[in-house]
């Protein structure tokens, strides 16, 4: 492994990118601490120490995984891309095994491991990005043809979509699709094919809104936020109250009112609303700025990547995480339809936090190999 030692010694990671990631995690954990209090007071079965300990374990494990992955040269991820995708698909299929798959809210997206649950689609996201990057770097200039470019793109993404829709997990499908689409554009896709794919995307979303009642309900709530304020629009209404009552500087750490018996999932989907109420406009915009800086440094890393594969992976990871953040934040302030998607680096979710830090580790690995 002398080649690995020499590579690590010569190349440090992007210091700004690492600082932004650590700041996001630290700010996220502070918000999580406060939001957890709201969950404990509304549930007799919830324990503050156990919630924090569980998040802390996954945070520590995530940092370890991020550190290890940041030490691996990007080309090694290309070698394992197919096997990683195959493994993630097999893991996703386990959710349909009785006694192993865990169902919540009408969706089978989790595997129950004793007191812990794992969401396999989180692994599928990064596996798809890595495999897609390997495919794009393999076909090279053929990307501009329909036969070697657009058609395989539709087939690969279609297979992933079929698996995610069977759970169903449309939020993850949207995030993965946006990331792969961005990678496809960066790889040199023809404008005509880009337009066709956008049209297919619009048609697909329309079909999904009719095929899945909960998607149609979210769209209706987005169009008319005041309808069914105690039902479908309840989360949006309470989130807007939280964001609006935070004012410019916020009520202060730990002083959110909405996290107590009002906001659904205060440590999950609604954690941004809690942050806005406690830290106000300054804190909420500051969090947005951190994601903007993450995107800026991540895309800078992509531009300086040593080869096309590393470039596409970097673009995919950055777009995937930033898109997820914008969807979560946009849903909380009524700019996009509500979703069950978490806020990266911030929301509760062991598997989500672990895989997010793993993705950050891969991005740091690419920054280590970046051209000067």
Buried (B, 14 or more C-beta within 10 A) or exposed (E): EEEEEEBBEEBEBBEBBBEBBBBBBEBBBBBBBBBBBBBBEEEEEBEEEEBBEBBEEBBEBBBEBBEEBBBBBBEEBBEBBBEBBEBBBEBBEEBEEEEEBBEEEEBBBBBBEEEEBBBBBBBBBBBBBBBBBBBBBEBEEEBBEBEBBBEBBBEBBEEBBEBBBEBBBBBBBBBBBBBBBBBBBBBBBBEEBBEBBEEEBEEBBEEBBEEBEBBEBBBBBBEEBEEBEEEBBBBBBBBBBBBEBBEEEBBEEEEBBBBBEBBEBBBBBBBBBBBBBBBBBEBBEBBBEBBBBBBBBBBBBBEBBBBBBBBBBBBBBBBBBBBBBBBBBBBBBBEBBBBBBBBBBBBBBBBBBBBBBBBBBBBBBBBBBBEE
